[in-house]
Amino acid sequence: MTEAIIDDDVSFNAQIRRLSIGQNIARAEALDGTLPAQDLANLMPDLRQAFRNRVQPHVSRAKKKTGGNYTVEVGNVAMWQGNQYLVAVVTRTE
């Protein structure tokens, strides 16, 4: 397992650029807790795609500056308290 980088004083762009090969960084976003579960289930594919679209420009800028290659994986997580989050994991692959 590789170590994730967490630095609150540095922009997400800079955190991505600092990744070594095999390292990753995650970004999470809380979902609206007032949405009924069925509505959330129906909206989830679009919500994940929209989140990917918000993360991708950061990855594209890092790739342009570093020449590295990165993957972006997006999913959702449901916590036992009922909170839901979108999560994007950016990994430098070369």
Sequence and secondary structure as in RCSB ss.txt:
>XXXX:A:sequence
MTEAIIDDDVSFNAQIRRLSIGQNIARAEALDGTLPAQDLANLMPDLRQAFRNRVQPHVSRAKKKTGGNYTVEVG
NVAMWQGNQYLVAVVTRTE
>XXXX:A:secstr
   B   TTS HHHHHHT  TT EEEEEEE  TTS HHHHHHHHHHHHHHHHHHHHHHHHHHHHHH   EEEEEE
EEE TTS EEEEEEEEE  
